[in-house]
């Protein structure tokens, strides 16, 4: 999760709203780069990162089905089948 990033994509967004975006492009890319190349994350899939570290507890308001482990186990093979991919 890169967070709110002020880029040219928001050129039509109200300036007051833009003040909520606390990162520039380089800062926003840092979490993605950390996840891709950070040795501490090597071989560890399924971890949600935010601000270059593992995110804390799930925020309130997130639907319970978003973390259904049984459905998660079904989704991956189904996704591979739908995309005609193999493990």
PDB file with one MODEL, atoms N, CA, C and O in Angstrom:
MODEL        1
ATOM      1  N   UNK A   1       0.839  -1.172   0.000  1.00  0.00           N
ATOM      2  CA  UNK A   1       0.000   0.000   0.000  1.00  0.00           C
ATOM      3  C   UNK A   1       0.886   1.238   0.000  1.00  0.00           C
ATOM      4  O   UNK A   1       1.509   1.557   1.013  1.00  0.00           O
ATOM      5  N   UNK A   2       0.946   1.930  -1.119  1.00  0.00           N
ATOM      6  CA  UNK A   2       1.811   3.109  -1.174  1.00  0.00           C
ATOM      7  C   UNK A   2       1.260   4.309  -0.411  1.00  0.00           C
ATOM      8  O   UNK A   2       2.020   5.205  -0.045  1.00  0.00           O
ATOM      9  N   UNK A   3      -0.027   4.340  -0.168  1.00  0.00           N
ATOM     10  CA  UNK A   3      -0.615   5.499   0.505  1.00  0.00           C
ATOM     11  C   UNK A   3      -0.980   6.580  -0.495  1.00  0.00           C
ATOM     12  O   UNK A   3      -0.893   6.371  -1.705  1.00  0.00           O
ATOM     13  N   UNK A   4      -1.383   7.720   0.002  1.00  0.00           N
ATOM     14  CA  UNK A   4      -1.762   8.837  -0.863  1.00  0.00           C
ATOM     15  C   UNK A   4      -0.540   9.522  -1.431  1.00  0.00           C
ATOM     16  O   UNK A   4       0.326   9.992  -0.692  1.00  0.00           O
ATOM     17  N   UNK A   5      -0.476   9.574  -2.759  1.00  0.00           N
ATOM     18  CA  UNK A   5       0.689  10.135  -3.434  1.00  0.00           C
ATOM     19  C   UNK A   5       0.253  11.287  -4.325  1.00  0.00           C
ATOM     20  O   UNK A   5      -0.655  11.141  -5.143  1.00  0.00           O
ATOM     21  N   UNK A   6       0.890  12.406  -4.167  1.00  0.00           N
ATOM     22  CA  UNK A   6       0.595  13.565  -5.001  1.00  0.00           C
ATOM     23  C   UNK A   6       1.350  13.429  -6.319  1.00  0.00           C
ATOM     24  O   UNK A   6       2.567  13.601  -6.371  1.00  0.00           O
ATOM     25  N   UNK A   7       0.613  13.118  -7.380  1.00  0.00           N
ATOM     26  CA  UNK A   7       1.195  13.021  -8.720  1.00  0.00           C
ATOM     27  C   UNK A   7       0.329  13.806  -9.690  1.00  0.00           C
ATOM     28  O   UNK A   7      -0.667  14.406  -9.288  1.00  0.00           O
ATOM     29  N   UNK A   8       0.694  13.807 -10.939  1.00  0.00           N
ATOM     30  CA  UNK A   8      -0.094  14.475 -11.967  1.00  0.00           C
ATOM     31  C   UNK A   8      -1.465  13.860 -12.178  1.00  0.00           C
ATOM     32  O   UNK A   8      -2.333  14.473 -12.800  1.00  0.00           O
ATOM     33  N   UNK A   9      -1.666  12.661 -11.669  1.00  0.00           N
ATOM     34  CA  UNK A   9      -2.975  12.018 -11.813  1.00  0.00           C
ATOM     35  C   UNK A   9      -4.067  12.786 -11.080  1.00  0.00           C
ATOM     36  O   UNK A   9      -5.246  12.669 -11.411  1.00  0.00           O
ATOM     37  N   UNK A  10      -3.677  13.559 -10.099  1.00  0.00           N
ATOM     38  CA  UNK A  10      -4.651  14.310  -9.311  1.00  0.00           C
ATOM     39  C   UNK A  10      -4.771  15.768  -9.754  1.00  0.00           C
ATOM     40  O   UNK A  10      -5.205  16.608  -8.966  1.00  0.00           O
ATOM     41  N   UNK A  11      -4.406  16.081 -10.965  1.00  0.00           N
ATOM     42  CA  UNK A  11      -4.388  17.481 -11.387  1.00  0.00           C
ATOM     43  C   UNK A  11      -5.760  18.144 -11.356  1.00  0.00           C
ATOM     44  O   UNK A  11      -5.850  19.371 -11.313  1.00  0.00           O
ATOM     45  N   UNK A  12      -6.816  17.360 -11.375  1.00  0.00           N
ATOM     46  CA  UNK A  12      -8.157  17.930 -11.316  1.00  0.00           C
ATOM     47  C   UNK A  12      -8.808  17.786  -9.937  1.00  0.00           C
ATOM     48  O   UNK A  12      -9.991  18.080  -9.763  1.00  0.00           O
ATOM     49  N   UNK A  13      -8.034  17.340  -8.982  1.00  0.00           N
ATOM     50  CA  UNK A  13      -8.536  17.181  -7.623  1.00  0.00           C
ATOM     51  C   UNK A  13      -8.435  18.525  -6.908  1.00  0.00           C
ATOM     52  O   UNK A  13      -7.480  19.278  -7.097  1.00  0.00           O
ATOM     53  N   UNK A  14      -9.430  18.806  -6.093  1.00  0.00           N
ATOM     54  CA  UNK A  14      -9.467  20.036  -5.316  1.00  0.00           C
ATOM     55  C   UNK A  14      -8.178  20.193  -4.501  1.00  0.00           C
ATOM     56  O   UNK A  14      -7.751  19.238  -3.852  1.00  0.00           O
ATOM     57  N   UNK A  15      -7.553  21.369  -4.519  1.00  0.00           N
ATOM     58  CA  UNK A  15      -6.295  21.575  -3.784  1.00  0.00           C
ATOM     59  C   UNK A  15      -6.392  21.258  -2.293  1.00  0.00           C
ATOM     60  O   UNK A  15      -5.421  20.783  -1.703  1.00  0.00           O
ATOM     61  N   UNK A  16      -7.536  21.511  -1.680  1.00  0.00           N
ATOM     62  CA  UNK A  16      -7.695  21.191  -0.263  1.00  0.00           C
ATOM     63  C   UNK A  16      -7.633  19.681  -0.043  1.00  0.00           C
ATOM     64  O   UNK A  16      -7.069  19.217   0.947  1.00  0.00           O
ATOM     65  N   UNK A  17      -8.203  18.932  -0.951  1.00  0.00           N
ATOM     66  CA  UNK A  17      -8.169  17.474  -0.869  1.00  0.00           C
ATOM     67  C   UNK A  17      -6.742  16.972  -1.055  1.00  0.00           C
ATOM     68  O   UNK A  17      -6.322  16.023  -0.394  1.00  0.00           O
ATOM     69  N   UNK A  18      -5.997  17.611  -1.957  1.00  0.00           N
ATOM     70  CA  UNK A  18      -4.614  17.205  -2.221  1.00  0.00           C
ATOM     71  C   UNK A  18      -3.719  17.317  -0.986  1.00  0.00           C
ATOM     72  O   UNK A  18      -2.711  16.617  -0.885  1.00  0.00           O
ATOM     73  N   UNK A  19      -4.074  18.174  -0.071  1.00  0.00           N
ATOM     74  CA  UNK A  19      -3.272  18.325   1.143  1.00  0.00           C
ATOM     75  C   UNK A  19      -3.251  17.042   1.967  1.00  0.00           C
ATOM     76  O   UNK A  19      -2.371  16.853   2.807  1.00  0.00           O
ATOM     77  N   UNK A  20      -4.223  16.159   1.725  1.00  0.00           N
ATOM     78  CA  UNK A  20      -4.283  14.891   2.445  1.00  0.00           C
ATOM     79  C   UNK A  20      -3.255  13.897   1.902  1.00  0.00           C
ATOM     80  O   UNK A  20      -2.930  12.915   2.570  1.00  0.00           O
ATOM     81  N   UNK A  21      -2.744  14.147   0.699  1.00  0.00           N
ATOM     82  CA  UNK A  21      -1.750  13.267   0.104  1.00  0.00           C
ATOM     83  C   UNK A  21      -0.398  13.661   0.660  1.00  0.00           C
ATOM     84  O   UNK A  21       0.126  14.725   0.329  1.00  0.00           O
ATOM     85  N   UNK A  22       0.170  12.816   1.501  1.00  0.00           N
ATOM     86  CA  UNK A  22       1.373  13.182   2.217  1.00  0.00           C
ATOM     87  C   UNK A  22       2.674  12.735   1.585  1.00  0.00           C
ATOM     88  O   UNK A  22       3.736  12.933   2.177  1.00  0.00           O
ATOM     89  N   UNK A  23       2.630  12.129   0.386  1.00  0.00           N
ATOM     90  CA  UNK A  23       3.863  11.588  -0.184  1.00  0.00           C
ATOM     91  C   UNK A  23       4.057  12.062  -1.620  1.00  0.00           C
ATOM     92  O   UNK A  23       3.099  12.287  -2.360  1.00  0.00           O
ATOM     93  N   UNK A  24       5.336  12.206  -1.991  1.00  0.00           N
ATOM     94  CA  UNK A  24       5.644  12.453  -3.386  1.00  0.00           C
ATOM     95  C   UNK A  24       5.819  11.097  -4.082  1.00  0.00           C
ATOM     96  O   UNK A  24       5.688  10.060  -3.431  1.00  0.00           O
ATOM     97  N   UNK A  25       6.102  11.082  -5.350  1.00  0.00           N
ATOM     98  CA  UNK A  25       6.199   9.824  -6.105  1.00  0.00           C
ATOM     99  C   UNK A  25       7.269   8.887  -5.557  1.00  0.00           C
ATOM    100  O   UNK A  25       7.036   7.684  -5.442  1.00  0.00           O
ATOM    101  N   UNK A  26       8.431   9.419  -5.219  1.00  0.00           N
ATOM    102  CA  UNK A  26       9.514   8.576  -4.697  1.00  0.00           C
ATOM    103  C   UNK A  26       9.133   7.959  -3.355  1.00  0.00           C
ATOM    104  O   UNK A  26       9.394   6.780  -3.116  1.00  0.00           O
ATOM    105  N   UNK A  27       8.524   8.741  -2.488  1.00  0.00           N
ATOM    106  CA  UNK A  27       8.099   8.217  -1.193  1.00  0.00           C
ATOM    107  C   UNK A  27       7.010   7.155  -1.367  1.00  0.00           C
ATOM    108  O   UNK A  27       6.994   6.151  -0.655  1.00  0.00           O
ATOM    109  N   UNK A  28       6.114   7.383  -2.306  1.00  0.00           N
ATOM    110  CA  UNK A  28       5.053   6.424  -2.566  1.00  0.00           C
ATOM    111  C   UNK A  28       5.576   5.115  -3.119  1.00  0.00           C
ATOM    112  O   UNK A  28       5.026   4.054  -2.827  1.00  0.00           O
ATOM    113  N   UNK A  29       6.629   5.178  -3.914  1.00  0.00           N
ATOM    114  CA  UNK A  29       7.211   3.969  -4.505  1.00  0.00           C
ATOM    115  C   UNK A  29       8.046   3.174  -3.503  1.00  0.00           C
ATOM    116  O   UNK A  29       8.325   1.997  -3.731  1.00  0.00           O
ATOM    117  N   UNK A  30       8.440   3.791  -2.417  1.00  0.00           N
ATOM    118  CA  UNK A  30       9.356   3.155  -1.470  1.00  0.00           C
ATOM    119  C   UNK A  30       8.825   1.833  -0.923  1.00  0.00           C
ATOM    120  O   UNK A  30       9.589   0.876  -0.797  1.00  0.00           O
ATOM    121  N   UNK A  31       7.537   1.755  -0.596  1.00  0.00           N
ATOM    122  CA  UNK A  31       6.990   0.513  -0.039  1.00  0.00           C
ATOM    123  C   UNK A  31       7.008  -0.597  -1.078  1.00  0.00           C
ATOM    124  O   UNK A  31       7.339  -1.739  -0.759  1.00  0.00           O
ATOM    125  N   UNK A  32       6.660  -0.276  -2.308  1.00  0.00           N
ATOM    126  CA  UNK A  32       6.676  -1.270  -3.374  1.00  0.00           C
ATOM    127  C   UNK A  32       8.092  -1.766  -3.630  1.00  0.00           C
ATOM    128  O   UNK A  32       8.307  -2.965  -3.808  1.00  0.00           O
ATOM    129  N   UNK A  33       9.054  -0.860  -3.649  1.00  0.00           N
ATOM    130  CA  UNK A  33      10.454  -1.230  -3.852  1.00  0.00           C
ATOM    131  C   UNK A  33      10.947  -2.083  -2.682  1.00  0.00           C
ATOM    132  O   UNK A  33      11.660  -3.066  -2.880  1.00  0.00           O
ATOM    133  N   UNK A  34      10.566  -1.702  -1.471  1.00  0.00           N
ATOM    134  CA  UNK A  34      10.945  -2.484  -0.289  1.00  0.00           C
ATOM    135  C   UNK A  34      10.389  -3.901  -0.390  1.00  0.00           C
ATOM    136  O   UNK A  34      11.097  -4.870  -0.112  1.00  0.00           O
ATOM    137  N   UNK A  35       9.135  -4.022  -0.784  1.00  0.00           N
ATOM    138  CA  UNK A  35       8.509  -5.347  -0.907  1.00  0.00           C
ATOM    139  C   UNK A  35       9.192  -6.183  -1.989  1.00  0.00           C
ATOM    140  O   UNK A  35       9.366  -7.391  -1.828  1.00  0.00           O
ATOM    141  N   UNK A  36       9.572  -5.546  -3.076  1.00  0.00           N
ATOM    142  CA  UNK A  36      10.161  -6.277  -4.200  1.00  0.00           C
ATOM    143  C   UNK A  36      11.616  -6.679  -3.951  1.00  0.00           C
ATOM    144  O   UNK A  36      12.044  -7.750  -4.381  1.00  0.00           O
ATOM    145  N   UNK A  37      12.366  -5.840  -3.270  1.00  0.00           N
ATOM    146  CA  UNK A  37      13.805  -6.075  -3.159  1.00  0.00           C
ATOM    147  C   UNK A  37      14.336  -6.234  -1.735  1.00  0.00           C
ATOM    148  O   UNK A  37      15.496  -6.602  -1.550  1.00  0.00           O
ATOM    149  N   UNK A  38      13.520  -5.968  -0.745  1.00  0.00           N
ATOM    150  CA  UNK A  38      13.976  -6.068   0.642  1.00  0.00           C
ATOM    151  C   UNK A  38      14.229  -7.512   1.039  1.00  0.00           C
ATOM    152  O   UNK A  38      13.332  -8.351   0.953  1.00  0.00           O
ATOM    153  N   UNK A  39      15.436  -7.801   1.469  1.00  0.00           N
ATOM    154  CA  UNK A  39      15.804  -9.174   1.855  1.00  0.00           C
ATOM    155  C   UNK A  39      14.920  -9.699   2.993  1.00  0.00           C
ATOM    156  O   UNK A  39      14.664 -10.900   3.077  1.00  0.00           O
ATOM    157  N   UNK A  40      14.458  -8.802   3.861  1.00  0.00           N
ATOM    158  CA  UNK A  40      13.631  -9.249   4.983  1.00  0.00           C
ATOM    159  C   UNK A  40      12.268  -9.788   4.540  1.00  0.00           C
ATOM    160  O   UNK A  40      11.589 -10.463   5.313  1.00  0.00           O
ATOM    161  N   UNK A  41      11.866  -9.493   3.298  1.00  0.00           N
ATOM    162  CA  UNK A  41      10.570  -9.974   2.794  1.00  0.00           C
ATOM    163  C   UNK A  41      10.735 -11.124   1.808  1.00  0.00           C
ATOM    164  O   UNK A  41       9.744 -11.653   1.304  1.00  0.00           O
ATOM    165  N   UNK A  42      11.959 -11.511   1.532  1.00  0.00           N
ATOM    166  CA  UNK A  42      12.218 -12.585   0.567  1.00  0.00           C
ATOM    167  C   UNK A  42      11.568 -13.886   1.033  1.00  0.00           C
ATOM    168  O   UNK A  42      11.776 -14.330   2.162  1.00  0.00           O
ATOM    169  N   UNK A  43      10.786 -14.480   0.154  1.00  0.00           N
ATOM    170  CA  UNK A  43      10.124 -15.745   0.451  1.00  0.00           C
ATOM    171  C   UNK A  43       8.902 -15.625   1.352  1.00  0.00           C
ATOM    172  O   UNK A  43       8.339 -16.635   1.773  1.00  0.00           O
ATOM    173  N   UNK A  44       8.495 -14.415   1.645  1.00  0.00           N
ATOM    174  CA  UNK A  44       7.330 -14.195   2.508  1.00  0.00           C
ATOM    175  C   UNK A  44       6.219 -13.549   1.675  1.00  0.00           C
ATOM    176  O   UNK A  44       6.224 -12.340   1.440  1.00  0.00           O
ATOM    177  N   UNK A  45       5.291 -14.360   1.244  1.00  0.00           N
ATOM    178  CA  UNK A  45       4.167 -13.824   0.483  1.00  0.00           C
ATOM    179  C   UNK A  45       2.985 -13.531   1.387  1.00  0.00           C
ATOM    180  O   UNK A  45       2.926 -13.988   2.528  1.00  0.00           O
ATOM    181  N   UNK A  46       2.052 -12.767   0.862  1.00  0.00           N
ATOM    182  CA  UNK A  46       0.809 -12.522   1.569  1.00  0.00           C
ATOM    183  C   UNK A  46       0.900 -11.571   2.738  1.00  0.00           C
ATOM    184  O   UNK A  46       0.006 -11.546   3.584  1.00  0.00           O
ATOM    185  N   UNK A  47       1.961 -10.788   2.805  1.00  0.00           N
ATOM    186  CA  UNK A  47       2.100  -9.816   3.896  1.00  0.00           C
ATOM    187  C   UNK A  47       1.753  -8.439   3.353  1.00  0.00           C
ATOM    188  O   UNK A  47       2.235  -8.037   2.294  1.00  0.00           O
ATOM    189  N   UNK A  48       0.934  -7.741   4.068  1.00  0.00           N
ATOM    190  CA  UNK A  48       0.485  -6.407   3.663  1.00  0.00           C
ATOM    191  C   UNK A  48       1.436  -5.375   4.238  1.00  0.00           C
ATOM    192  O   UNK A  48       1.571  -5.244   5.455  1.00  0.00           O
ATOM    193  N   UNK A  49       2.092  -4.644   3.352  1.00  0.00           N
ATOM    194  CA  UNK A  49       3.049  -3.622   3.778  1.00  0.00           C
ATOM    195  C   UNK A  49       2.464  -2.231   3.592  1.00  0.00           C
ATOM    196  O   UNK A  49       1.699  -1.973   2.663  1.00  0.00           O
ATOM    197  N   UNK A  50       2.839  -1.361   4.487  1.00  0.00           N
ATOM    198  CA  UNK A  50       2.425   0.034   4.430  1.00  0.00           C
ATOM    199  C   UNK A  50       3.544   0.854   5.055  1.00  0.00           C
ATOM    200  O   UNK A  50       4.031   0.519   6.135  1.00  0.00           O
ATOM    201  N   UNK A  51       3.953   1.920   4.390  1.00  0.00           N
ATOM    202  CA  UNK A  51       5.054   2.761   4.869  1.00  0.00           C
ATOM    203  C   UNK A  51       6.316   1.945   5.144  1.00  0.00           C
ATOM    204  O   UNK A  51       6.973   2.128   6.169  1.00  0.00           O
ATOM    205  N   UNK A  52       6.644   1.051   4.227  1.00  0.00           N
ATOM    206  CA  UNK A  52       7.865   0.245   4.245  1.00  0.00           C
ATOM    207  C   UNK A  52       7.947  -0.740   5.411  1.00  0.00           C
ATOM    208  O   UNK A  52       9.039  -1.184   5.764  1.00  0.00           O
ATOM    209  N   UNK A  53       6.837  -1.079   5.999  1.00  0.00           N
ATOM    210  CA  UNK A  53       6.828  -2.063   7.082  1.00  0.00           C
ATOM    211  C   UNK A  53       5.513  -2.830   7.050  1.00  0.00           C
ATOM    212  O   UNK A  53       4.562  -2.432   6.376  1.00  0.00           O
ATOM    213  N   UNK A  54       5.475  -3.930   7.785  1.00  0.00           N
ATOM    214  CA  UNK A  54       4.253  -4.712   7.850  1.00  0.00           C
ATOM    215  C   UNK A  54       3.166  -3.866   8.501  1.00  0.00           C
ATOM    216  O   UNK A  54       3.385  -3.237   9.536  1.00  0.00           O
ATOM    217  N   UNK A  55       1.992  -3.864   7.876  1.00  0.00           N
ATOM    218  CA  UNK A  55       0.885  -3.062   8.389  1.00  0.00           C
ATOM    219  C   UNK A  55       0.352  -3.655   9.683  1.00  0.00           C
ATOM    220  O   UNK A  55       0.493  -4.849   9.944  1.00  0.00           O
ATOM    221  N   UNK A  56      -0.248  -2.819  10.467  1.00  0.00           N
ATOM    222  CA  UNK A  56      -0.809  -3.239  11.748  1.00  0.00           C
ATOM    223  C   UNK A  56      -2.142  -3.955  11.574  1.00  0.00           C
ATOM    224  O   UNK A  56      -2.433  -4.490  10.504  1.00  0.00           O
ATOM    225  N   UNK A  57      -2.945  -3.962  12.629  1.00  0.00           N
ATOM    226  CA  UNK A  57      -4.227  -4.659  12.597  1.00  0.00           C
ATOM    227  C   UNK A  57      -5.140  -4.126  11.504  1.00  0.00           C
ATOM    228  O   UNK A  57      -4.994  -2.998  11.034  1.00  0.00           O
ATOM    229  N   UNK A  58      -6.072  -4.959  11.120  1.00  0.00           N
ATOM    230  CA  UNK A  58      -7.046  -4.590  10.097  1.00  0.00           C
ATOM    231  C   UNK A  58      -7.890  -3.425  10.618  1.00  0.00           C
ATOM    232  O   UNK A  58      -8.388  -3.467  11.743  1.00  0.00           O
ATOM    233  N   UNK A  59      -8.046  -2.394   9.800  1.00  0.00           N
ATOM    234  CA  UNK A  59      -8.840  -1.252  10.264  1.00  0.00           C
ATOM    235  C   UNK A  59     -10.321  -1.613  10.407  1.00  0.00           C
ATOM    236  O   UNK A  59     -10.831  -2.502   9.725  1.00  0.00           O
ATOM    237  N   UNK A  60     -10.983  -0.910  11.300  1.00  0.00           N
ATOM    238  CA  UNK A  60     -12.418  -1.112  11.457  1.00  0.00           C
ATOM    239  C   UNK A  60     -13.112  -0.741  10.158  1.00  0.00           C
ATOM    240  O   UNK A  60     -12.652   0.132   9.422  1.00  0.00           O
ATOM    241  N   UNK A  61     -14.202  -1.399   9.888  1.00  0.00           N
ATOM    242  CA  UNK A  61     -14.966  -1.095   8.691  1.00  0.00           C
ATOM    243  C   UNK A  61     -14.631  -1.993   7.517  1.00  0.00           C
ATOM    244  O   UNK A  61     -15.309  -1.940   6.490  1.00  0.00           O
ATOM    245  N   UNK A  62     -13.591  -2.825   7.646  1.00  0.00           N
ATOM    246  CA  UNK A  62     -13.255  -3.757   6.573  1.00  0.00           C
ATOM    247  C   UNK A  62     -14.202  -4.945   6.683  1.00  0.00           C
ATOM    248  O   UNK A  62     -14.391  -5.508   7.761  1.00  0.00           O
ATOM    249  N   UNK A  63     -14.791  -5.315   5.558  1.00  0.00           N
ATOM    250  CA  UNK A  63     -15.759  -6.407   5.551  1.00  0.00           C
ATOM    251  C   UNK A  63     -15.103  -7.718   5.974  1.00  0.00           C
ATOM    252  O   UNK A  63     -13.996  -8.019   5.530  1.00  0.00           O
ATOM    253  N   UNK A  64     -15.764  -8.499   6.821  1.00  0.00           N
ATOM    254  CA  UNK A  64     -15.194  -9.768   7.294  1.00  0.00           C
ATOM    255  C   UNK A  64     -14.845 -10.727   6.157  1.00  0.00           C
ATOM    256  O   UNK A  64     -13.887 -11.491   6.269  1.00  0.00           O
ATOM    257  N   UNK A  65     -15.609 -10.696   5.068  1.00  0.00           N
ATOM    258  CA  UNK A  65     -15.323 -11.619   3.968  1.00  0.00           C
ATOM    259  C   UNK A  65     -13.995 -11.304   3.275  1.00  0.00           C
ATOM    260  O   UNK A  65     -13.483 -12.126   2.515  1.00  0.00           O
ATOM    261  N   UNK A  66     -13.442 -10.129   3.531  1.00  0.00           N
ATOM    262  CA  UNK A  66     -12.153  -9.782   2.931  1.00  0.00           C
ATOM    263  C   UNK A  66     -11.021 -10.612   3.523  1.00  0.00           C
ATOM    264  O   UNK A  66      -9.928 -10.658   2.959  1.00  0.00           O
ATOM    265  N   UNK A  67     -11.272 -11.270   4.656  1.00  0.00           N
ATOM    266  CA  UNK A  67     -10.246 -12.065   5.322  1.00  0.00           C
ATOM    267  C   UNK A  67     -10.736 -13.483   5.595  1.00  0.00           C
ATOM    268  O   UNK A  67     -10.399 -14.071   6.623  1.00  0.00           O
ATOM    269  N   UNK A  68     -11.519 -14.026   4.691  1.00  0.00           N
ATOM    270  CA  UNK A  68     -12.053 -15.377   4.836  1.00  0.00           C
ATOM    271  C   UNK A  68     -11.016 -16.377   4.325  1.00  0.00           C
ATOM    272  O   UNK A  68     -10.816 -16.496   3.116  1.00  0.00           O
ATOM    273  N   UNK A  69     -10.360 -17.093   5.229  1.00  0.00           N
ATOM    274  CA  UNK A  69      -9.266 -17.990   4.849  1.00  0.00           C
ATOM    275  C   UNK A  69      -9.739 -19.155   3.982  1.00  0.00           C
ATOM    276  O   UNK A  69      -9.008 -19.595   3.095  1.00  0.00           O
ATOM    277  N   UNK A  70     -10.938 -19.656   4.221  1.00  0.00           N
ATOM    278  CA  UNK A  70     -11.447 -20.762   3.399  1.00  0.00           C
ATOM    279  C   UNK A  70     -11.669 -20.306   1.963  1.00  0.00           C
ATOM    280  O   UNK A  70     -11.307 -21.013   1.023  1.00  0.00           O
ATOM    281  N   UNK A  71     -12.259 -19.135   1.790  1.00  0.00           N
ATOM    282  CA  UNK A  71     -12.449 -18.607   0.440  1.00  0.00           C
ATOM    283  C   UNK A  71     -11.117 -18.273  -0.214  1.00  0.00           C
ATOM    284  O   UNK A  71     -10.959 -18.422  -1.425  1.00  0.00           O
ATOM    285  N   UNK A  72     -10.160 -17.821   0.590  1.00  0.00           N
ATOM    286  CA  UNK A  72      -8.829 -17.516   0.062  1.00  0.00           C
ATOM    287  C   UNK A  72      -8.200 -18.766  -0.556  1.00  0.00           C
ATOM    288  O   UNK A  72      -7.591 -18.699  -1.624  1.00  0.00           O
ATOM    289  N   UNK A  73      -8.351 -19.899   0.119  1.00  0.00           N
ATOM    290  CA  UNK A  73      -7.790 -21.160  -0.382  1.00  0.00           C
ATOM    291  C   UNK A  73      -8.434 -21.571  -1.705  1.00  0.00           C
ATOM    292  O   UNK A  73      -7.793 -22.219  -2.532  1.00  0.00           O
ATOM    293  N   UNK A  74      -9.692 -21.199  -1.908  1.00  0.00           N
ATOM    294  CA  UNK A  74     -10.405 -21.530  -3.146  1.00  0.00           C
ATOM    295  C   UNK A  74     -10.066 -20.548  -4.276  1.00  0.00           C
ATOM    296  O   UNK A  74     -10.052 -20.920  -5.449  1.00  0.00           O
ATOM    297  N   UNK A  75      -9.795 -19.300  -3.907  1.00  0.00           N
ATOM    298  CA  UNK A  75      -9.616 -18.250  -4.904  1.00  0.00           C
ATOM    299  C   UNK A  75      -8.367 -18.437  -5.761  1.00  0.00           C
ATOM    300  O   UNK A  75      -8.419 -18.229  -6.973  1.00  0.00           O
ATOM    301  N   UNK A  76      -7.250 -18.822  -5.155  1.00  0.00           N
ATOM    302  CA  UNK A  76      -6.005 -18.929  -5.914  1.00  0.00           C
ATOM    303  C   UNK A  76      -6.103 -19.954  -7.044  1.00  0.00           C
ATOM    304  O   UNK A  76      -5.790 -19.611  -8.184  1.00  0.00           O
ATOM    305  N   UNK A  77      -6.524 -21.202  -6.781  1.00  0.00           N
ATOM    306  CA  UNK A  77      -6.634 -22.153  -7.887  1.00  0.00           C
ATOM    307  C   UNK A  77      -7.665 -21.718  -8.924  1.00  0.00           C
ATOM    308  O   UNK A  77      -7.480 -21.938 -10.121  1.00  0.00           O
ATOM    309  N   UNK A  78      -8.747 -21.102  -8.465  1.00  0.00           N
ATOM    310  CA  UNK A  78      -9.750 -20.619  -9.405  1.00  0.00           C
ATOM    311  C   UNK A  78      -9.175 -19.520 -10.293  1.00  0.00           C
ATOM    312  O   UNK A  78      -9.429 -19.494 -11.498  1.00  0.00           O
ATOM    313  N   UNK A  79      -8.408 -18.621  -9.704  1.00  0.00           N
ATOM    314  CA  UNK A  79      -7.773 -17.545 -10.479  1.00  0.00           C
ATOM    315  C   UNK A  79      -6.820 -18.116 -11.523  1.00  0.00           C
ATOM    316  O   UNK A  79      -6.809 -17.665 -12.668  1.00  0.00           O
ATOM    317  N   UNK A  80      -6.025 -19.101 -11.136  1.00  0.00           N
ATOM    318  CA  UNK A  80      -5.101 -19.741 -12.090  1.00  0.00           C
ATOM    319  C   UNK A  80      -5.872 -20.377 -13.240  1.00  0.00           C
ATOM    320  O   UNK A  80      -5.479 -20.248 -14.399  1.00  0.00           O
ATOM    321  N   UNK A  81      -6.953 -21.053 -12.928  1.00  0.00           N
ATOM    322  CA  UNK A  81      -7.766 -21.692 -13.964  1.00  0.00           C
ATOM    323  C   UNK A  81      -8.353 -20.652 -14.908  1.00  0.00           C
ATOM    324  O   UNK A  81      -8.280 -20.803 -16.128  1.00  0.00           O
ATOM    325  N   UNK A  82      -8.930 -19.608 -14.351  1.00  0.00           N
ATOM    326  CA  UNK A  82      -9.564 -18.561 -15.178  1.00  0.00           C
ATOM    327  C   UNK A  82      -8.551 -17.867 -16.085  1.00  0.00           C
ATOM    328  O   UNK A  82      -8.902 -17.428 -17.180  1.00  0.00           O
ATOM    329  N   UNK A  83      -7.318 -17.765 -15.647  1.00  0.00           N
ATOM    330  CA  UNK A  83      -6.282 -17.099 -16.438  1.00  0.00           C
ATOM    331  C   UNK A  83      -5.454 -18.077 -17.277  1.00  0.00           C
ATOM    332  O   UNK A  83      -4.503 -17.688 -17.954  1.00  0.00           O
ATOM    333  N   UNK A  84      -5.842 -19.366 -17.215  1.00  0.00           N
ATOM    334  CA  UNK A  84      -5.151 -20.404 -17.954  1.00  0.00           C
ATOM    335  C   UNK A  84      -3.662 -20.435 -17.597  1.00  0.00           C
ATOM    336  O   UNK A  84      -2.801 -20.523 -18.472  1.00  0.00           O
ATOM    337  N   UNK A  85      -3.380 -20.361 -16.298  1.00  0.00           N
ATOM    338  CA  UNK A  85      -2.013 -20.394 -15.796  1.00  0.00           C
ATOM    339  C   UNK A  85      -1.814 -21.615 -14.932  1.00  0.00           C
ATOM    340  O   UNK A  85      -2.774 -22.231 -14.469  1.00  0.00           O
ATOM    341  N   UNK A  86      -0.561 -21.959 -14.718  1.00  0.00           N
ATOM    342  CA  UNK A  86      -0.259 -23.054 -13.788  1.00  0.00           C
ATOM    343  C   UNK A  86       0.552 -22.504 -12.630  1.00  0.00           C
ATOM    344  O   UNK A  86       1.139 -21.426 -12.726  1.00  0.00           O
ATOM    345  N   UNK A  87       0.580 -23.240 -11.548  1.00  0.00           N
ATOM    346  CA  UNK A  87       1.278 -22.823 -10.321  1.00  0.00           C
ATOM    347  C   UNK A  87       2.738 -22.525 -10.596  1.00  0.00           C
ATOM    348  O   UNK A  87       3.476 -22.161  -9.681  1.00  0.00           O
TER     349      UNK A  87
ENDMDL
END
